[in-house]
Amino acid sequence: MSGSGKSVALHALEDSGFYCVDNLPPELLEAFIDVERSHHAERVAVAIDVRSAASLPGLPQRLAALRERDMALTILFLDASDDVLIRRYSETRRMHPLSVRHSADQRRALVDALALERELLAPLREGALVIDTSQLKAAQLRTEVKSLLVRTPAPLALVFESFAFKRGVPMDADFVFDVRMLPNPHYDPALRPLTGLDPAVAAYLEAEPEVAEMRTHITRFLEHWLPRLVRDHRSYVTVAIGCTGGQHRSVYLVERLAAHFAPQWSVQRRHRELDVRSPAPSA
């Protein structure tokens, strides 16, 4: 999505040794990759957005054709909530690529441009690894992009994310588990300033049978359905665990679940609320 942090992501990829190209027309994708392969390039990143709207319908077929040639493709889709995108456009005073209808004096309202953009990009978002940048700082997004592209080979990338319901459910979540009914360390003055990463909080939660029961239920659910998702050709699954403040219970469960599934899957951890909160980067 325009304004979701593309420039930051591209800089992160450049820092990681990728040869990056922005706004490449989809019609040139295969030819460009062939040229780079002839130059023995091993890590190439191409950014494509709604500025190539007329060519987007054929892009999924082009990506499928590249996969048939045994090319290892990772598709990252950067997204953010409409409220955040509207705020970013207001702050930067930039015009959305779809704001202009047919001439400079006929403009599409920003909210309508965003709705049209989501419609055009929906086929590309499906099946991609989605990164919701709504509440990410630039440094966080750079770290996220780099970590997602340095993975051991596995049939599926499994992302566990802790969050606070009071700040909204992550847009990129495939499964959401609500753990607000579990005993809350927040009400213990000694544990309140700590997080689910601290041994004292972990010991408190491990002593509660309900926490162990919830962990077992989530584990069994995922163990049952993840192999089926792989058979359905899913490459990425994001599991979001939410509590009230996103500091204790959800963080603890993300850590335990990630440790459990790490031997079998390529696992990433995110703790949305543990990072310093500030406006996310614009593209």
C-alpha positions, 0 to 999 in steps of 0.5 A: 500500500502506498505510504506503508513504508516501502522506502524503508523496506528497500533500504533495509534490503539494500543494507542486506546485500540485495540489488533493489529496483523500485517501481519496475513495470510488471511486464519487465519483471522476467526480463530484468531477472534474466539480466540479473541472473546472467550477471550472477546476481543472487539477491534481487528485490523488486518493489511494485505498487499501484503506480503500475495499476494497468499491469497488476492483474497479470502479475500473479501469473508472472510470479507463478511462471518464475516459480515454475523456473525454480526461482526462490521467491519471497513476497512481502506485502506492506500494509497499514490501516486506512486511518494511519495512511490518511494521517501519513499523507496529511503529514507529508502532503503528498498526493496518492498515485490514484488521486488523479482521475483523468486530468489534473483538475479531476481528483479522487478523494484519498479515502476512495483512492485507498479503497481502490488501491486495496481492491487492485492489490488484493490478489497480491496480498493473498498468499504474501507475508504481510507486514502491518506497519501501522505501529512500527517505527522505521528501525522496527520495520528495517529489523522486521524485513531483515529478519524475515529474509534470513530464515532457514529453509522450511515449508512454512514461515510461522510468525507469533505476535503479541499485542494489546487489544486496546491498541487494535488487532494486527492487520496481518494476523491469520489466527487471533487468540484472546488470552485476556481471561487468564490471570493477569500479572499486572495486578501484582505490584512487583510484576507490573513493571516487568514483561512476559520475557522476565523469569518472575512473570514466567514463573507466575504464569506457569503456576496457573493451570489456566495458562497451561491449558490455554497454551495446550489448546493453541498448540494442538490447534496449530499442530492440527492445521499447519500441515493442512495449510502447507498442503494448501500452498500457504507459505506464511502464517501469522498467529497473534496472541492478545491480552489487555496491555500486550506486556505479560500474558501474550508475550509469555505465550508467544515465547513459549509457542515459538520455542515449541514450534521452532524445531519444525517451522521457520519461526519469528517472534514479534512483541508489538507493545514492548517497543517504543511507540512512535509514528511509523515511517511513510514510504 
